[in-house]
C-alpha cells in the first residue's frame, strides 16, 4: 500500500510539474519576445485557469503596448514631416530673401550704370554753356532742348526699370477691364504702318473671325505691342514684311508678331528677356529693356511670351499667350 501510494504521489507530482513547466516555458518565451520588441507575439491558450488568466493578461498588455508604440511612431513621423516642411519653407524663404537682395543690388547697379551716361551729357552740356562768354539765346535753347531730351529718356528708363523690378518682386499693379483686342491690334497696325512705309517695309494684320474680348490692362498690352513692333522694324531690312496674327483658343488668346529680320540664335532665346542684354543686336539703338518690360507685363497677366527663330531661318516670331479672363483686378 505504501509503495502504491508513493508511486501515485510521484506520478501526480510529475504530471503537475510537467504542466507547470510547459506553462512557465511559454510565459518565459513570451516575456523574452516582448523584451526584444516583438509585441506581435501571443501566448497560446493554456490549460490551467491561473496560467490562462496570466497569459491573457500578458497578451492584452502586449497589444496595448503595440498600439501605443504605433501611435508614438505615427506621431514621430508626423513631427518629422512637419519639421521637414517647415525646414523646406524656411529654406524657400531664405532663397527668396536672397533673390530679393540680389535683385535689389542688381537694380541699383543697373540704375547707376544707365543713369551715368545721360547725367554726364547733361552736366557736360551745361558746363560748356556756362563757361561760354559769347553764348547766344539760341545756344541756350539748343542746350536746354538736349537736356530735356536726356531727362525724358532718363525718366522713361527709370519707369521701365521700376516696372521690371516690381514684376520681379510680385508687386506689379495692373488695371483690368474688358476690351476688344482686335481693335487694339488694328490700331497698332495703322500707327506703325506709317513708320514702316517710311522704311520701305510693310505690316500686315491677320485677325481671327471670332470675338476677341479680353479682360486685361489695355494700356500695358498696348505697350507690349509697341515694343514688339519696334523690335520687328528695327531688326528687319527694307523690303520686308512683318505680320501680326491673332489666334483664339479655348481659354487663351495667342498674339504673334512675325518678322523677316536678322533672327535670333538659339542660345539667346531666353537671354533677350534679361535686363540690358544686347547680344548680337548691340549695334541697334536701345536700352535693352524692351523685351524685359514686355515679359514683366505678360507675366503680370498670368501669360507667357517667347521669342523664337522662324522655321525658314529668316527672322523670328514673338509669341504672346494670354488668358482670356484676367487673373486679378486692381
Buried (B, 14 or more C-beta within 10 A) or exposed (E): EEEEEEEEEEEEEEEEEEBEEBBEEBBEEBBEBBEEEEBEBBBEEBEBEEBBEBBBEBBEEBEEEBEEEEEEEEEEEEEEEEEEEEEEEEEEEEEEEEEEEEBEEBBEEBBEEBBEEBEEBBEEBBEEBEEEEEBEEEEEEBBEEBBEEBEEBBEEBEEBBEBBBBBBBEEBEBEBEEBEBBEBBBEBBEBBBEEBEEBEBEBEBEBBEEEBEBBBBBEBBBBBBBBBBBBBBBBBEEEBBBBBBBBBEEEBBBBBBBBBBBBBEEEBBEEBBBBBBBEEBEEEEBBBBBBBBBBBBBBBBBBBBBBEBBEEEBBBBBBBBBBBEBEEEE
